[in-house]
Amino acid sequence: MTYNKCITGWIKLTVLLSISGMIAVLSGCNNNKADVVYPACDTVRVSLKRDLTPVLVVYCFNCHSAENAPIMGGNHNLQDYSTIRDLVLQDVLIPSIKHNLGSNPMPNSGGMLSDCDINKFIDWKNENAPDN
């Protein structure tokens, strides 16, 4: 009988500790998106050098740099201002980064640029793609 009481006591203690642990863990979790602060997306007076080049470095220059464009970037050297300007103004680049039907979706890795980054390219195009 003493043995059964001991086992029963351990089971109760284990269950109690498990429940207490779960309550402690779950009380610290929430899925409240209001707590997350996203930086504002500034698409006013977008600069090629300040706003777009960092995006191009991360997502495009792997294939579309001066060195790699002839090998794996369809000869589209996005480090060259006139090339990127022409691709934007001729409606080649933006449909590609938006993954529009009938376009060649870019980046080629399969991911998509953020809406903010896409909107920066659109704003730059709307400003006639200046060399800024």
ZAZATI-877396 format. One record per residue (C-alpha): residue in one letter; x negated, y, z negated. Coordinates in nm, 4 decimals, always signed. Layout:
BEGIN
<resn A	c1 X	c2 Y	c3 Z>;
...
***
This chain:
BEGIN
<resn M	c1 +0.0000	c2 +0.0000	c3 +0.0000>;
<resn T	c1 -0.2836	c2 +0.2411	c3 -0.0815>;
<resn Y	c1 -0.4404	c2 +0.1748	c3 +0.2549>;
<resn N	c1 -0.1145	c2 +0.2657	c3 +0.4368>;
<resn K	c1 -0.0826	c2 +0.5898	c3 +0.2371>;
<resn C	c1 -0.4390	c2 +0.6817	c3 +0.3304>;
<resn I	c1 -0.3759	c2 +0.6185	c3 +0.7019>;
<resn T	c1 -0.0463	c2 +0.8069	c3 +0.6868>;
<resn G	c1 -0.2223	c2 +1.0996	c3 +0.5164>;
<resn W	c1 -0.4914	c2 +1.1112	c3 +0.7875>;
<resn I	c1 -0.2320	c2 +1.1014	c3 +1.0625>;
<resn K	c1 -0.0378	c2 +1.3867	c3 +0.9034>;
<resn L	c1 -0.3575	c2 +1.5887	c3 +0.8587>;
<resn T	c1 -0.4665	c2 +1.5249	c3 +1.2173>;
<resn V	c1 -0.1262	c2 +1.6254	c3 +1.3546>;
<resn L	c1 -0.1174	c2 +1.9357	c3 +1.1343>;
<resn L	c1 -0.4674	c2 +2.0440	c3 +1.2419>;
<resn S	c1 -0.3869	c2 +1.9772	c3 +1.6080>;
<resn I	c1 -0.0708	c2 +2.1855	c3 +1.5929>;
<resn S	c1 -0.2501	c2 +2.4640	c3 +1.4052>;
<resn G	c1 -0.5278	c2 +2.4662	c3 +1.6628>;
<resn M	c1 -0.2837	c2 +2.4799	c3 +1.9518>;
<resn I	c1 -0.0936	c2 +2.7680	c3 +1.7911>;
<resn A	c1 -0.4172	c2 +2.9601	c3 +1.7384>;
<resn V	c1 -0.5276	c2 +2.9069	c3 +2.0971>;
<resn L	c1 -0.1927	c2 +2.9825	c3 +2.2556>;
<resn S	c1 -0.1273	c2 +3.2926	c3 +2.0478>;
<resn G	c1 -0.4399	c2 +3.4484	c3 +2.1992>;
<resn C	c1 -0.3277	c2 +3.3802	c3 +2.5552>;
<resn N	c1 -0.0954	c2 +3.5902	c3 +2.7612>;
<resn N	c1 -0.0241	c2 +3.6479	c3 +3.1242>;
<resn N	c1 +0.0647	c2 +4.0125	c3 +3.0993>;
<resn K	c1 -0.0600	c2 +4.1812	c3 +3.4175>;
<resn A	c1 +0.0171	c2 +4.5203	c3 +3.2677>;
<resn D	c1 -0.2983	c2 +4.4760	c3 +3.0579>;
<resn V	c1 -0.5152	c2 +4.4585	c3 +3.3708>;
<resn V	c1 -0.6415	c2 +4.7900	c3 +3.5038>;
<resn Y	c1 -0.7320	c2 +4.7924	c3 +3.8722>;
<resn P	c1 -0.9438	c2 +5.0710	c3 +4.0150>;
<resn A	c1 -0.7627	c2 +5.3067	c3 +4.2480>;
<resn C	c1 -0.8090	c2 +5.2493	c3 +4.6186>;
<resn D	c1 -0.9282	c2 +5.5759	c3 +4.7678>;
<resn T	c1 -0.8603	c2 +5.5814	c3 +5.1414>;
<resn V	c1 -0.8843	c2 +5.9562	c3 +5.1842>;
<resn R	c1 -1.1772	c2 +6.0733	c3 +5.3973>;
<resn V	c1 -1.3395	c2 +5.7352	c3 +5.4188>;
<resn S	c1 -1.7101	c2 +5.7433	c3 +5.4925>;
<resn L	c1 -1.8794	c2 +5.4806	c3 +5.7044>;
<resn K	c1 -2.1944	c2 +5.4954	c3 +5.4955>;
<resn R	c1 -2.0378	c2 +5.5316	c3 +5.1490>;
<resn D	c1 -1.7213	c2 +5.3199	c3 +5.1798>;
<resn L	c1 -1.7498	c2 +5.0791	c3 +5.4729>;
<resn T	c1 -2.1175	c2 +4.9843	c3 +5.4854>;
<resn P	c1 -2.1057	c2 +4.8100	c3 +5.1432>;
<resn V	c1 -1.8128	c2 +4.6000	c3 +5.2715>;
<resn L	c1 -1.9984	c2 +4.5236	c3 +5.5950>;
<resn V	c1 -2.3112	c2 +4.4205	c3 +5.4020>;
<resn V	c1 -2.1198	c2 +4.1719	c3 +5.1870>;
<resn Y	c1 -1.8815	c2 +4.0268	c3 +5.4447>;
<resn C	c1 -2.0155	c2 +4.0921	c3 +5.7959>;
<resn F	c1 -2.3906	c2 +4.1404	c3 +5.8281>;
<resn N	c1 -2.4581	c2 +3.7705	c3 +5.7703>;
<resn C	c1 -2.3503	c2 +3.7197	c3 +6.1320>;
<resn H	c1 -2.3168	c2 +4.0729	c3 +6.2706>;
<resn S	c1 -2.6500	c2 +4.2342	c3 +6.1817>;
<resn A	c1 -2.8999	c2 +4.3539	c3 +6.4412>;
<resn E	c1 -3.0964	c2 +4.0338	c3 +6.3847>;
<resn N	c1 -2.8081	c2 +3.7836	c3 +6.3752>;
<resn A	c1 -2.5538	c2 +3.9298	c3 +6.6197>;
<resn P	c1 -2.7166	c2 +3.7807	c3 +6.9316>;
<resn I	c1 -2.7341	c2 +3.4366	c3 +6.7685>;
<resn M	c1 -2.4097	c2 +3.3991	c3 +6.5750>;
<resn G	c1 -2.2211	c2 +3.7281	c3 +6.5907>;
<resn G	c1 -2.0963	c2 +3.7413	c3 +6.9495>;
<resn N	c1 -2.3479	c2 +4.0195	c3 +7.0176>;
<resn H	c1 -2.1426	c2 +4.2488	c3 +6.7926>;
<resn N	c1 -2.4087	c2 +4.4297	c3 +6.5909>;
<resn L	c1 -2.2060	c2 +4.6066	c3 +6.3216>;
<resn Q	c1 -2.5186	c2 +4.7850	c3 +6.1997>;
<resn D	c1 -2.4983	c2 +4.9912	c3 +6.5176>;
<resn Y	c1 -2.2615	c2 +5.2888	c3 +6.4872>;
<resn S	c1 -2.1479	c2 +5.2919	c3 +6.8495>;
<resn T	c1 -2.0660	c2 +4.9185	c3 +6.8363>;
<resn I	c1 -1.8564	c2 +4.9373	c3 +6.5212>;
<resn R	c1 -1.6875	c2 +5.2589	c3 +6.6398>;
<resn D	c1 -1.5946	c2 +5.1004	c3 +6.9740>;
<resn L	c1 -1.4655	c2 +4.7812	c3 +6.8091>;
<resn V	c1 -1.2486	c2 +4.9868	c3 +6.5732>;
<resn L	c1 -1.1147	c2 +5.2320	c3 +6.8289>;
<resn Q	c1 -1.0476	c2 +4.9544	c3 +7.0845>;
<resn D	c1 -0.8358	c2 +4.7676	c3 +6.8271>;
<resn V	c1 -1.0665	c2 +4.4678	c3 +6.8017>;
<resn L	c1 -1.2052	c2 +4.4894	c3 +6.4490>;
<resn I	c1 -0.8964	c2 +4.5822	c3 +6.2471>;
<resn P	c1 -0.6708	c2 +4.3063	c3 +6.3884>;
<resn S	c1 -0.9546	c2 +4.0622	c3 +6.3156>;
<resn I	c1 -0.9967	c2 +4.1663	c3 +5.9511>;
<resn K	c1 -0.6169	c2 +4.1637	c3 +5.9100>;
<resn H	c1 -0.6100	c2 +3.8090	c3 +6.0566>;
<resn N	c1 -0.3457	c2 +3.9130	c3 +6.3089>;
<resn L	c1 -0.2092	c2 +3.6432	c3 +6.5356>;
<resn G	c1 -0.4126	c2 +3.6285	c3 +6.8570>;
<resn S	c1 -0.7195	c2 +3.7896	c3 +6.7025>;
<resn N	c1 -1.0441	c2 +3.6268	c3 +6.5942>;
<resn P	c1 -0.9997	c2 +3.6220	c3 +6.2129>;
<resn M	c1 -1.2915	c2 +3.7742	c3 +6.0254>;
<resn P	c1 -1.4821	c2 +3.7249	c3 +5.8128>;
<resn N	c1 -1.5526	c2 +3.3911	c3 +5.9652>;
<resn S	c1 -1.5828	c2 +3.2333	c3 +5.6197>;
<resn G	c1 -1.2029	c2 +3.2084	c3 +5.6177>;
<resn G	c1 -1.1422	c2 +3.4596	c3 +5.3411>;
<resn M	c1 -0.9842	c2 +3.7969	c3 +5.3909>;
<resn L	c1 -1.0970	c2 +4.1416	c3 +5.2904>;
<resn S	c1 -0.8952	c2 +4.3097	c3 +5.0176>;
<resn D	c1 -0.6014	c2 +4.5269	c3 +5.1208>;
<resn C	c1 -0.7983	c2 +4.8241	c3 +4.9938>;
<resn D	c1 -1.0980	c2 +4.7484	c3 +5.2174>;
<resn I	c1 -0.8738	c2 +4.6906	c3 +5.5197>;
<resn N	c1 -0.6976	c2 +5.0211	c3 +5.4527>;
<resn K	c1 -1.0344	c2 +5.1969	c3 +5.4403>;
<resn F	c1 -1.1120	c2 +5.0740	c3 +5.7931>;
<resn I	c1 -0.7670	c2 +5.1874	c3 +5.9089>;
<resn D	c1 -0.8163	c2 +5.5323	c3 +5.7580>;
<resn W	c1 -1.1621	c2 +5.5594	c3 +5.9159>;
<resn K	c1 -1.0067	c2 +5.4721	c3 +6.2535>;
<resn N	c1 -0.7310	c2 +5.7307	c3 +6.2018>;
<resn E	c1 -1.0046	c2 +5.9898	c3 +6.1470>;
<resn N	c1 -1.1502	c2 +5.8876	c3 +6.4866>;
<resn A	c1 -1.4256	c2 +5.6737	c3 +6.3304>;
<resn P	c1 -1.6788	c2 +5.9500	c3 +6.2533>;
<resn D	c1 -2.0489	c2 +5.8816	c3 +6.2021>;
<resn N	c1 -2.0388	c2 +5.9778	c3 +5.8386>;
***
